[in-house]
């Protein structure tokens, strides 16, 4: 009787140890999944400013470009605040990190302008990805199709990715219907470059602008660049047509990302 009780206690202890180990491993896996969230990677490194700069000592550049030398971070922040400006980390890898006193709003605007200028000189065709689910409703499908139409009209390729979860994979015909509907509504300006195909738990479709659309985009860009150069030579403000178009594209991408985030949140709540 005593041996049976001891055996029972031993088994219970073993089961308990197994449960604790399993819980710890699940926790590690969960943390790893959070740590390597691809959406975080896409957002890129964040610029640290003001109180977000946590190191005690930094090398400081003044708002006029003068090198002020190494000083305590709180002292540099005080100087920036006295001028109504920000303390911005411009080289975090230096030892100590290099920070500059400047107007952060203007800094972001200038950096964005430089990126657009570099992009304007390139002729690379971008691939925009639009994500779907078999359960995507008609309203969202129409919005994403309009976004694809806008991307294609601007000369970009579009990759549609339908993601399957759980038992959704047993009904791929729903995804096929969605992609067929999208092709039908974009066929005026685009050709199917890669037909719908399964890749593990996703179905993908690639569409590319028709040659006539690409030619029209190239002509519009050339005309805009010519007008910009002429305005600069005459001392006038350069036209902002390209900037407005880029902002519209970026706004669409942000809206699509927000929808994707909402879908992921809904899925997480459903699995909780």
C-alpha positions as CSV (number, residue, x, y, z in Angstrom):
1,X,0.0,0.0,0.0
2,X,2.8,2.3,0.9
3,X,4.7,1.4,-2.2
4,X,1.6,2.1,-4.3
5,X,1.2,5.5,-2.7
6,X,4.9,6.3,-3.2
7,X,4.6,5.2,-6.9
8,X,1.6,7.4,-7.3
9,X,3.4,10.4,-5.8
10,X,6.4,9.7,-8.0
11,X,4.2,9.7,-11.1
12,X,2.5,12.8,-10.1
13,X,5.8,14.6,-9.5
14,X,7.1,13.4,-12.9
15,X,3.9,14.6,-14.6
16,X,4.3,18.0,-12.8
17,X,7.9,18.3,-14.0
18,X,6.9,17.5,-17.5
19,X,4.1,20.2,-17.4
20,X,6.5,22.8,-16.0
21,X,9.1,22.0,-18.7
22,X,6.4,22.1,-21.4
23,X,5.2,25.4,-20.2
24,X,8.7,26.9,-20.1
25,X,9.4,25.6,-23.7
26,X,6.0,27.1,-24.9
27,X,7.0,30.4,-23.3
28,X,10.3,30.4,-25.0
29,X,8.6,29.6,-28.3
30,X,6.1,32.4,-27.8
31,X,8.8,34.9,-27.0
32,X,10.8,33.8,-30.1
33,X,7.7,34.3,-32.2
34,X,7.2,37.8,-30.8
35,X,10.9,38.6,-31.1
36,X,11.0,37.8,-34.9
37,X,7.7,39.4,-35.9
38,X,8.3,40.2,-39.6
39,X,6.0,43.2,-39.5
40,X,8.4,44.8,-37.0
41,X,11.4,44.1,-39.3
42,X,9.6,45.8,-42.2
43,X,9.2,49.0,-40.1
44,X,13.0,49.4,-39.9
45,X,15.1,50.9,-37.2
46,X,13.5,53.7,-35.1
47,X,15.4,57.0,-34.7
48,X,15.9,57.9,-31.0
49,X,15.2,61.5,-30.0
50,X,15.1,63.5,-26.8
51,X,14.2,61.3,-23.7
52,X,14.4,58.1,-25.9
53,X,18.2,58.6,-25.9
54,X,19.2,56.5,-22.8
55,X,23.0,56.5,-22.9
56,X,24.5,58.8,-20.3
57,X,27.1,60.5,-22.6
58,X,27.0,61.6,-26.3
59,X,29.0,63.5,-28.9
60,X,26.9,66.6,-29.8
61,X,26.6,68.6,-33.0
62,X,24.9,72.0,-32.7
63,X,22.0,73.2,-34.9
64,X,24.5,75.3,-36.8
65,X,26.7,72.3,-37.6
66,X,29.4,73.2,-35.0
67,X,30.9,70.3,-33.1
68,X,30.1,70.9,-29.4
69,X,32.1,67.8,-28.2
70,X,31.2,65.1,-25.7
71,X,28.8,66.0,-22.9
72,X,26.2,64.5,-20.6
73,X,23.0,63.6,-22.4
74,X,20.8,65.6,-20.0
75,X,22.9,68.7,-20.7
76,X,22.6,68.3,-24.5
77,X,18.8,67.8,-24.1
78,X,18.6,71.0,-22.0
79,X,20.4,73.0,-24.7
80,X,18.1,71.7,-27.4
81,X,15.0,72.5,-25.4
82,X,16.3,76.0,-24.7
83,X,16.3,76.6,-28.5
84,X,12.9,74.9,-29.0
85,X,14.6,72.1,-30.9
86,X,15.1,68.4,-30.6
87,X,18.1,66.2,-29.7
88,X,18.3,63.5,-32.4
89,X,20.6,60.5,-32.5
90,X,22.2,60.5,-36.0
91,X,25.0,57.9,-35.5
92,X,24.1,55.3,-32.8
93,X,27.0,53.0,-33.7
94,X,29.7,55.6,-32.8
95,X,31.4,55.6,-29.4
96,X,29.9,57.6,-27.9
97,X,26.8,57.9,-30.1
98,X,26.6,61.1,-32.2
99,X,23.5,63.3,-31.7
100,X,22.5,66.6,-33.3
101,X,20.4,69.5,-32.2
102,X,17.8,70.2,-34.8
103,X,14.1,70.4,-35.8
104,X,13.1,66.8,-36.0
105,X,10.0,67.5,-38.0
106,X,12.0,69.3,-40.7
107,X,14.7,66.6,-40.5
108,X,12.1,63.9,-41.3
109,X,10.8,66.0,-44.2
110,X,14.2,66.5,-45.6
111,X,15.1,62.8,-45.3
112,X,11.8,61.9,-47.1
113,X,12.6,64.4,-49.8
114,X,16.1,62.9,-50.3
115,X,14.6,59.4,-50.6
116,X,12.1,60.6,-53.2
117,X,14.8,62.3,-55.2
118,X,16.9,59.1,-55.2
119,X,13.8,57.1,-56.2
120,X,13.0,59.6,-59.0
121,X,16.4,58.8,-60.6
122,X,15.8,55.1,-60.5
123,X,13.8,53.1,-63.1
124,X,13.3,50.0,-60.9
125,X,9.8,48.4,-61.1
126,X,8.6,47.8,-57.5
127,X,6.5,44.8,-56.5
128,X,3.6,45.7,-54.2
129,X,2.1,42.8,-52.1
130,X,-1.5,42.6,-51.3
131,X,-2.6,40.0,-48.7
132,X,-5.9,38.3,-48.7
133,X,-7.7,35.6,-46.7
134,X,-10.3,33.1,-48.0
135,X,-12.7,34.8,-45.6
136,X,-12.0,38.4,-46.9
137,X,-15.4,40.0,-47.3
138,X,-16.6,41.7,-50.5
139,X,-16.0,45.2,-49.2
140,X,-12.3,44.6,-48.3
141,X,-11.8,42.7,-51.5
142,X,-13.1,45.6,-53.6
143,X,-10.8,48.0,-51.6
144,X,-7.8,45.9,-52.1
145,X,-8.6,45.5,-55.8
146,X,-8.8,49.3,-56.2
147,X,-5.5,49.6,-54.4
148,X,-4.0,47.1,-56.9
149,X,-5.4,49.0,-59.8
150,X,-3.8,52.1,-58.5
151,X,-0.4,50.4,-58.0
152,X,-0.6,48.9,-61.5
153,X,-1.6,52.2,-63.0
154,X,1.6,53.8,-61.4
155,X,3.8,51.2,-63.1
156,X,4.3,48.7,-60.3
157,X,3.8,45.0,-60.3
158,X,1.4,43.5,-57.8
159,X,1.7,40.2,-56.0
160,X,-1.5,38.9,-54.4
161,X,-1.1,36.4,-51.6
162,X,-4.0,34.5,-50.2
163,X,-3.1,33.0,-46.8
164,X,-4.8,29.8,-45.5
165,X,-5.1,29.0,-41.8
166,X,-6.4,25.8,-40.2
167,X,-9.0,23.9,-42.3
168,X,-9.2,26.7,-44.9
169,X,-6.6,24.9,-46.8
170,X,-9.2,22.2,-47.7
171,X,-11.1,24.8,-49.8
172,X,-8.6,26.4,-52.2
173,X,-11.4,27.1,-54.7
174,X,-12.5,30.1,-52.6
175,X,-9.1,31.7,-53.0
176,X,-9.2,30.8,-56.7
177,X,-12.5,32.6,-57.1
178,X,-11.1,35.7,-55.4
179,X,-8.0,35.8,-57.6
180,X,-10.1,35.2,-60.8
181,X,-12.4,38.2,-59.7
182,X,-9.3,40.4,-59.2
183,X,-7.9,39.5,-62.6
184,X,-11.2,40.3,-64.3
185,X,-11.2,43.8,-62.7
186,X,-7.6,44.6,-63.5
187,X,-7.3,43.1,-67.0
188,X,-7.7,46.4,-68.7
189,X,-4.4,47.7,-67.5
190,X,-2.5,44.5,-66.5
191,X,-1.4,41.1,-67.6
192,X,-1.1,38.0,-65.5
193,X,2.6,37.4,-65.2
194,X,2.4,34.3,-62.9
195,X,-0.9,32.4,-62.7
196,X,-2.4,31.4,-59.4
197,X,-0.3,28.7,-57.8
198,X,0.0,27.1,-54.4
199,X,3.1,27.7,-52.2
200,X,2.8,25.7,-49.0
201,X,-0.2,27.3,-47.2
202,X,-0.6,30.3,-49.6
203,X,-1.9,30.8,-53.1
204,X,-0.2,33.6,-55.1
205,X,-0.8,35.6,-58.2
206,X,1.5,38.1,-59.9
207,X,0.2,40.8,-62.3
208,X,2.3,43.3,-64.2
209,X,1.2,46.6,-66.0
210,X,0.7,46.3,-69.7
211,X,3.4,47.8,-72.0
212,X,1.1,50.7,-72.9
213,X,0.7,51.6,-69.2
214,X,4.5,51.4,-68.6
215,X,5.1,53.7,-71.6
216,X,2.5,56.2,-70.3
217,X,4.1,56.2,-66.8
218,X,7.6,56.7,-68.3
219,X,6.4,59.6,-70.4
220,X,4.7,61.2,-67.4
221,X,7.8,60.9,-65.3
222,X,10.0,62.3,-68.0
223,X,7.6,65.3,-68.5
224,X,7.5,65.8,-64.7
225,X,11.3,65.8,-64.4
226,X,11.6,68.2,-67.4
227,X,9.2,70.6,-65.7
228,X,11.0,70.3,-62.4
229,X,14.4,71.0,-63.9
230,X,13.0,74.0,-65.8
231,X,11.4,75.4,-62.6
232,X,14.7,75.1,-60.8
233,X,16.6,76.9,-63.5
234,X,14.0,79.7,-63.4
235,X,14.2,79.9,-59.6
236,X,10.6,78.8,-59.2
237,X,9.2,76.2,-56.8
238,X,9.4,72.7,-58.4
239,X,6.1,71.1,-59.2
240,X,5.0,68.5,-56.6
241,X,3.0,66.1,-58.9
242,X,5.4,63.2,-58.3
243,X,5.4,63.9,-54.5
244,X,1.6,63.9,-54.4
245,X,1.5,60.6,-56.3
246,X,4.1,59.0,-54.0
247,X,2.2,60.2,-50.9
248,X,-1.0,58.6,-52.3
249,X,0.8,55.3,-52.9
250,X,2.3,55.4,-49.4
251,X,-1.1,56.1,-47.9
252,X,-2.6,53.1,-49.6
253,X,0.2,50.9,-48.4
254,X,-0.3,52.1,-44.8
255,X,-4.1,51.4,-45.1
256,X,-3.4,47.9,-46.4
257,X,-0.9,47.2,-43.6
258,X,-3.5,48.3,-41.0
259,X,-6.0,45.9,-42.5
260,X,-3.5,43.1,-42.4
261,X,-2.7,43.9,-38.7
262,X,-6.4,43.9,-37.9
263,X,-6.8,40.5,-39.6
264,X,-3.9,39.1,-37.5
265,X,-5.4,40.6,-34.3
266,X,-8.8,39.0,-35.1
267,X,-7.1,35.7,-35.7
268,X,-5.2,35.9,-32.5
269,X,-8.4,36.7,-30.5
270,X,-10.2,33.8,-32.2
271,X,-7.4,31.4,-31.2
272,X,-7.2,32.7,-27.6
